[in-house]
C-alpha cells in the first residue's frame, strides 16, 4: 500500500502534472472540474465492466482512474494522506466492480447536487476516498507497482504536449 507521505507526494505531483498538461481542465470552475472528473469515473467503470472486449488494458484504466482521483482530491482540497486505506477488507459483493460503481455513482450524485445548490462536498470527498480505496486495493491484488505506473503514465500524457517545455 501507499504510505501517507507517498500519497502526499502523489497529490503534489498530480497538481504539477495538471498545471502543465491539463490547464484546460484546471481553468474550469471547480464545480465544472468535478463534473469532468465524475464523467471520467463513469468512463472507467464502463471500461472495467466491458472486461475482455475493452481494448484498453485493465491496468491502464486503474492507473488513469488513480490520476483522476488525485486530481479530484486536489480540487476538493482533500488531503488523501490523512485517509486510511491499508487495512480495509474487500466489501462483500457478488461482483467487486459494484463497490467501485457505487462510489462513482455517489461522486456523480455529489456533482448533480451542485446544480441544485445542495450540500455536495462531504459526499464527493467520501466517494472519492472510496474510489481511491477500491483502486489501491485492486492495484495491490494485481501486484501493480502503482507509484511507478503513475509516473510512467504521466510521462506518456506529457509527451502528447510536445510543444510545452
ChimeraX commands (.cxc) that place a marker at each C-alpha (Angstrom):
marker #1 position 0.00,0.00,0.00 radius 0.5
marker #1 position 0.96,3.61,-0.42 radius 0.5
marker #1 position 2.21,5.41,2.69 radius 0.5
marker #1 position 0.76,8.76,3.77 radius 0.5
marker #1 position 3.94,10.61,2.73 radius 0.5
marker #1 position 3.87,8.89,-0.68 radius 0.5
marker #1 position 0.20,9.86,-1.08 radius 0.5
marker #1 position 1.02,13.48,-0.29 radius 0.5
marker #1 position 3.81,13.38,-2.89 radius 0.5
marker #1 position 1.42,11.85,-5.42 radius 0.5
marker #1 position -1.07,14.67,-4.90 radius 0.5
marker #1 position 1.63,17.31,-5.33 radius 0.5
marker #1 position 2.99,15.59,-8.44 radius 0.5
marker #1 position -0.53,15.40,-9.85 radius 0.5
marker #1 position -1.04,19.12,-9.31 radius 0.5
marker #1 position 2.20,19.90,-11.18 radius 0.5
marker #1 position 1.22,17.48,-13.96 radius 0.5
marker #1 position -2.24,19.02,-14.26 radius 0.5
marker #1 position -0.81,22.55,-14.36 radius 0.5
marker #1 position 1.44,21.61,-17.26 radius 0.5
marker #1 position -0.72,19.18,-19.22 radius 0.5
marker #1 position -4.34,19.80,-18.31 radius 0.5
marker #1 position -4.57,23.54,-17.84 radius 0.5
marker #1 position -7.74,23.49,-19.94 radius 0.5
marker #1 position -9.39,21.49,-17.15 radius 0.5
marker #1 position -7.76,23.46,-14.32 radius 0.5
marker #1 position -9.10,26.63,-15.94 radius 0.5
marker #1 position -12.65,25.41,-15.48 radius 0.5
marker #1 position -14.66,26.47,-12.44 radius 0.5
marker #1 position -14.16,23.91,-9.67 radius 0.5
marker #1 position -17.77,22.73,-10.00 radius 0.5
marker #1 position -17.28,22.02,-13.70 radius 0.5
marker #1 position -13.96,20.35,-12.96 radius 0.5
marker #1 position -15.65,17.98,-10.51 radius 0.5
marker #1 position -18.28,17.10,-13.12 radius 0.5
marker #1 position -15.47,16.41,-15.59 radius 0.5
marker #1 position -13.86,14.01,-13.11 radius 0.5
marker #1 position -17.23,12.36,-12.47 radius 0.5
marker #1 position -17.52,11.66,-16.20 radius 0.5
marker #1 position -14.04,10.15,-16.17 radius 0.5
marker #1 position -15.04,7.84,-13.31 radius 0.5
marker #1 position -18.13,6.72,-15.25 radius 0.5
marker #1 position -15.96,6.05,-18.31 radius 0.5
marker #1 position -13.58,3.91,-16.25 radius 0.5
marker #1 position -16.38,1.86,-14.68 radius 0.5
marker #1 position -17.63,1.21,-18.20 radius 0.5
marker #1 position -14.18,0.10,-19.35 radius 0.5
marker #1 position -13.83,-2.27,-16.41 radius 0.5
marker #1 position -17.34,-3.64,-16.96 radius 0.5
marker #1 position -16.52,-4.47,-20.61 radius 0.5
marker #1 position -13.60,-6.65,-19.41 radius 0.5
marker #1 position -12.08,-8.66,-22.25 radius 0.5
marker #1 position -13.86,-6.76,-25.04 radius 0.5
marker #1 position -12.31,-3.48,-23.86 radius 0.5
marker #1 position -9.22,-2.69,-25.93 radius 0.5
marker #1 position -7.52,-0.73,-23.13 radius 0.5
marker #1 position -5.81,-2.91,-20.51 radius 0.5
marker #1 position -7.33,-3.02,-17.02 radius 0.5
marker #1 position -4.02,-1.82,-15.54 radius 0.5
marker #1 position -4.08,1.34,-17.67 radius 0.5
marker #1 position -7.65,2.04,-16.61 radius 0.5
marker #1 position -6.71,1.60,-12.95 radius 0.5
marker #1 position -3.75,3.98,-13.31 radius 0.5
marker #1 position -5.81,6.57,-15.19 radius 0.5
marker #1 position -8.53,6.39,-12.54 radius 0.5
marker #1 position -5.99,6.94,-9.75 radius 0.5
marker #1 position -4.69,10.03,-11.59 radius 0.5
marker #1 position -8.24,11.38,-11.84 radius 0.5
marker #1 position -8.92,10.61,-8.18 radius 0.5
marker #1 position -5.78,12.57,-7.24 radius 0.5
marker #1 position -6.93,15.50,-9.37 radius 0.5
marker #1 position -10.40,15.33,-7.83 radius 0.5
marker #1 position -8.88,15.30,-4.35 radius 0.5
marker #1 position -6.86,18.40,-5.18 radius 0.5
marker #1 position -9.98,20.16,-6.46 radius 0.5
marker #1 position -11.87,19.17,-3.32 radius 0.5
marker #1 position -8.98,20.26,-1.03 radius 0.5
marker #1 position -8.98,16.66,0.18 radius 0.5
marker #1 position -5.75,15.52,1.79 radius 0.5
marker #1 position -5.65,11.84,0.93 radius 0.5
marker #1 position -2.53,11.38,3.06 radius 0.5
marker #1 position -4.80,11.68,6.11 radius 0.5
marker #1 position -7.04,8.84,4.93 radius 0.5
marker #1 position -6.59,5.22,5.95 radius 0.5
marker #1 position -6.54,2.73,3.10 radius 0.5
marker #1 position -4.23,-0.12,4.11 radius 0.5
marker #1 position -6.22,-2.44,6.35 radius 0.5
marker #1 position -9.51,-2.36,4.51 radius 0.5
marker #1 position -11.05,-5.66,3.54 radius 0.5
marker #1 position -12.91,-6.02,0.26 radius 0.5
marker #1 position -16.62,-5.34,0.87 radius 0.5
marker #1 position -18.82,-8.39,0.46 radius 0.5
marker #1 position -20.33,-8.00,-3.00 radius 0.5
marker #1 position -21.25,-10.58,-5.61 radius 0.5
marker #1 position -19.25,-8.52,-8.09 radius 0.5
marker #1 position -16.43,-6.36,-6.66 radius 0.5
marker #1 position -16.95,-3.86,-9.50 radius 0.5
marker #1 position -20.23,-2.91,-7.83 radius 0.5
marker #1 position -18.25,-1.34,-5.00 radius 0.5
marker #1 position -16.45,0.95,-7.46 radius 0.5
marker #1 position -19.68,1.64,-9.35 radius 0.5
marker #1 position -21.33,2.62,-6.05 radius 0.5
marker #1 position -18.53,5.06,-5.19 radius 0.5
marker #1 position -18.52,6.55,-8.70 radius 0.5
marker #1 position -22.31,6.86,-8.56 radius 0.5
marker #1 position -22.08,8.73,-5.27 radius 0.5
marker #1 position -19.47,11.05,-6.82 radius 0.5
marker #1 position -21.90,11.70,-9.69 radius 0.5
marker #1 position -24.67,12.33,-7.15 radius 0.5
marker #1 position -22.48,14.95,-5.50 radius 0.5
marker #1 position -21.86,16.58,-8.88 radius 0.5
marker #1 position -25.59,16.63,-9.61 radius 0.5
marker #1 position -26.23,18.29,-6.23 radius 0.5
marker #1 position -24.04,21.22,-7.32 radius 0.5
marker #1 position -26.72,22.31,-9.80 radius 0.5
marker #1 position -29.40,22.19,-7.08 radius 0.5
marker #1 position -27.27,24.21,-4.65 radius 0.5
marker #1 position -27.33,21.29,-2.21 radius 0.5
marker #1 position -24.50,20.22,0.04 radius 0.5
marker #1 position -22.13,18.14,-2.05 radius 0.5
marker #1 position -18.56,18.43,-0.77 radius 0.5
marker #1 position -18.74,15.79,2.01 radius 0.5
marker #1 position -20.43,13.36,-0.40 radius 0.5
marker #1 position -17.82,14.00,-3.11 radius 0.5
marker #1 position -14.93,13.62,-0.69 radius 0.5
marker #1 position -16.21,10.34,0.76 radius 0.5
marker #1 position -16.97,8.98,-2.70 radius 0.5
marker #1 position -13.53,9.98,-3.98 radius 0.5
marker #1 position -11.91,8.39,-0.94 radius 0.5
marker #1 position -13.86,5.20,-1.63 radius 0.5
marker #1 position -12.87,5.27,-5.31 radius 0.5
marker #1 position -9.21,5.60,-4.35 radius 0.5
marker #1 position -9.55,2.84,-1.76 radius 0.5
marker #1 position -11.01,0.45,-4.34 radius 0.5
marker #1 position -8.35,1.36,-6.90 radius 0.5
marker #1 position -5.49,0.88,-4.45 radius 0.5
marker #1 position -6.87,-2.48,-3.31 radius 0.5
marker #1 position -7.34,-3.63,-6.91 radius 0.5
marker #1 position -3.84,-2.47,-7.89 radius 0.5
marker #1 position -2.41,-4.32,-4.89 radius 0.5
marker #1 position -4.27,-7.53,-5.75 radius 0.5
marker #1 position -2.85,-7.30,-9.28 radius 0.5
marker #1 position 0.69,-6.64,-7.93 radius 0.5
marker #1 position 0.70,-3.38,-9.85 radius 0.5
marker #1 position 3.60,-1.12,-8.84 radius 0.5
marker #1 position 1.27,1.83,-8.65 radius 0.5
marker #1 position 3.75,4.64,-7.98 radius 0.5
marker #1 position 5.97,3.54,-10.88 radius 0.5
marker #1 position 2.98,3.10,-13.19 radius 0.5
marker #1 position 1.60,6.54,-12.29 radius 0.5
marker #1 position 4.90,8.20,-13.15 radius 0.5
marker #1 position 5.14,6.24,-16.39 radius 0.5
marker #1 position 1.60,7.24,-17.40 radius 0.5
marker #1 position 2.24,10.90,-16.55 radius 0.5
marker #1 position 5.28,10.84,-18.87 radius 0.5
marker #1 position 3.15,9.34,-21.65 radius 0.5
marker #1 position 0.49,12.01,-21.18 radius 0.5
marker #1 position 3.08,14.81,-21.05 radius 0.5
marker #1 position 4.61,13.63,-24.33 radius 0.5
marker #1 position 1.31,14.43,-26.06 radius 0.5
marker #1 position 2.03,18.10,-25.39 radius 0.5
marker #1 position 5.36,18.21,-27.20 radius 0.5
marker #1 position 5.00,21.97,-27.63 radius 0.5
marker #1 position 5.21,22.64,-23.87 radius 0.5
marker #1 position 8.74,22.85,-22.49 radius 0.5
marker link #1:1,2 radius 0.2
marker link #1:2,3 radius 0.2
marker link #1:3,4 radius 0.2
marker link #1:4,5 radius 0.2
marker link #1:5,6 radius 0.2
marker link #1:6,7 radius 0.2
marker link #1:7,8 radius 0.2
marker link #1:8,9 radius 0.2
marker link #1:9,10 radius 0.2
marker link #1:10,11 radius 0.2
marker link #1:11,12 radius 0.2
marker link #1:12,13 radius 0.2
marker link #1:13,14 radius 0.2
marker link #1:14,15 radius 0.2
marker link #1:15,16 radius 0.2
marker link #1:16,17 radius 0.2
marker link #1:17,18 radius 0.2
marker link #1:18,19 radius 0.2
marker link #1:19,20 radius 0.2
marker link #1:20,21 radius 0.2
marker link #1:21,22 radius 0.2
marker link #1:22,23 radius 0.2
marker link #1:23,24 radius 0.2
marker link #1:24,25 radius 0.2
marker link #1:25,26 radius 0.2
marker link #1:26,27 radius 0.2
marker link #1:27,28 radius 0.2
marker link #1:28,29 radius 0.2
marker link #1:29,30 radius 0.2
marker link #1:30,31 radius 0.2
marker link #1:31,32 radius 0.2
marker link #1:32,33 radius 0.2
marker link #1:33,34 radius 0.2
marker link #1:34,35 radius 0.2
marker link #1:35,36 radius 0.2
marker link #1:36,37 radius 0.2
marker link #1:37,38 radius 0.2
marker link #1:38,39 radius 0.2
marker link #1:39,40 radius 0.2
marker link #1:40,41 radius 0.2
marker link #1:41,42 radius 0.2
marker link #1:42,43 radius 0.2
marker link #1:43,44 radius 0.2
marker link #1:44,45 radius 0.2
marker link #1:45,46 radius 0.2
marker link #1:46,47 radius 0.2
marker link #1:47,48 radius 0.2
marker link #1:48,49 radius 0.2
marker link #1:49,50 radius 0.2
marker link #1:50,51 radius 0.2
marker link #1:51,52 radius 0.2
marker link #1:52,53 radius 0.2
marker link #1:53,54 radius 0.2
marker link #1:54,55 radius 0.2
marker link #1:55,56 radius 0.2
marker link #1:56,57 radius 0.2
marker link #1:57,58 radius 0.2
marker link #1:58,59 radius 0.2
marker link #1:59,60 radius 0.2
marker link #1:60,61 radius 0.2
marker link #1:61,62 radius 0.2
marker link #1:62,63 radius 0.2
marker link #1:63,64 radius 0.2
marker link #1:64,65 radius 0.2
marker link #1:65,66 radius 0.2
marker link #1:66,67 radius 0.2
marker link #1:67,68 radius 0.2
marker link #1:68,69 radius 0.2
marker link #1:69,70 radius 0.2
marker link #1:70,71 radius 0.2
marker link #1:71,72 radius 0.2
marker link #1:72,73 radius 0.2
marker link #1:73,74 radius 0.2
marker link #1:74,75 radius 0.2
marker link #1:75,76 radius 0.2
marker link #1:76,77 radius 0.2
marker link #1:77,78 radius 0.2
marker link #1:78,79 radius 0.2
marker link #1:79,80 radius 0.2
marker link #1:80,81 radius 0.2
marker link #1:81,82 radius 0.2
marker link #1:82,83 radius 0.2
marker link #1:83,84 radius 0.2
marker link #1:84,85 radius 0.2
marker link #1:85,86 radius 0.2
marker link #1:86,87 radius 0.2
marker link #1:87,88 radius 0.2
marker link #1:88,89 radius 0.2
marker link #1:89,90 radius 0.2
marker link #1:90,91 radius 0.2
marker link #1:91,92 radius 0.2
marker link #1:92,93 radius 0.2
marker link #1:93,94 radius 0.2
marker link #1:94,95 radius 0.2
marker link #1:95,96 radius 0.2
marker link #1:96,97 radius 0.2
marker link #1:97,98 radius 0.2
marker link #1:98,99 radius 0.2
marker link #1:99,100 radius 0.2
marker link #1:100,101 radius 0.2
marker link #1:101,102 radius 0.2
marker link #1:102,103 radius 0.2
marker link #1:103,104 radius 0.2
marker link #1:104,105 radius 0.2
marker link #1:105,106 radius 0.2
marker link #1:106,107 radius 0.2
marker link #1:107,108 radius 0.2
marker link #1:108,109 radius 0.2
marker link #1:109,110 radius 0.2
marker link #1:110,111 radius 0.2
marker link #1:111,112 radius 0.2
marker link #1:112,113 radius 0.2
marker link #1:113,114 radius 0.2
marker link #1:114,115 radius 0.2
marker link #1:115,116 radius 0.2
marker link #1:116,117 radius 0.2
marker link #1:117,118 radius 0.2
marker link #1:118,119 radius 0.2
marker link #1:119,120 radius 0.2
marker link #1:120,121 radius 0.2
marker link #1:121,122 radius 0.2
marker link #1:122,123 radius 0.2
marker link #1:123,124 radius 0.2
marker link #1:124,125 radius 0.2
marker link #1:125,126 radius 0.2
marker link #1:126,127 radius 0.2
marker link #1:127,128 radius 0.2
marker link #1:128,129 radius 0.2
marker link #1:129,130 radius 0.2
marker link #1:130,131 radius 0.2
marker link #1:131,132 radius 0.2
marker link #1:132,133 radius 0.2
marker link #1:133,134 radius 0.2
marker link #1:134,135 radius 0.2
marker link #1:135,136 radius 0.2
marker link #1:136,137 radius 0.2
marker link #1:137,138 radius 0.2
marker link #1:138,139 radius 0.2
marker link #1:139,140 radius 0.2
marker link #1:140,141 radius 0.2
marker link #1:141,142 radius 0.2
marker link #1:142,143 radius 0.2
marker link #1:143,144 radius 0.2
marker link #1:144,145 radius 0.2
marker link #1:145,146 radius 0.2
marker link #1:146,147 radius 0.2
marker link #1:147,148 radius 0.2
marker link #1:148,149 radius 0.2
marker link #1:149,150 radius 0.2
marker link #1:150,151 radius 0.2
marker link #1:151,152 radius 0.2
marker link #1:152,153 radius 0.2
marker link #1:153,154 radius 0.2
marker link #1:154,155 radius 0.2
marker link #1:155,156 radius 0.2
marker link #1:156,157 radius 0.2
marker link #1:157,158 radius 0.2
marker link #1:158,159 radius 0.2
marker link #1:159,160 radius 0.2
marker link #1:160,161 radius 0.2
marker link #1:161,162 radius 0.2
marker link #1:162,163 radius 0.2
marker link #1:163,164 radius 0.2
marker link #1:164,165 radius 0.2
view
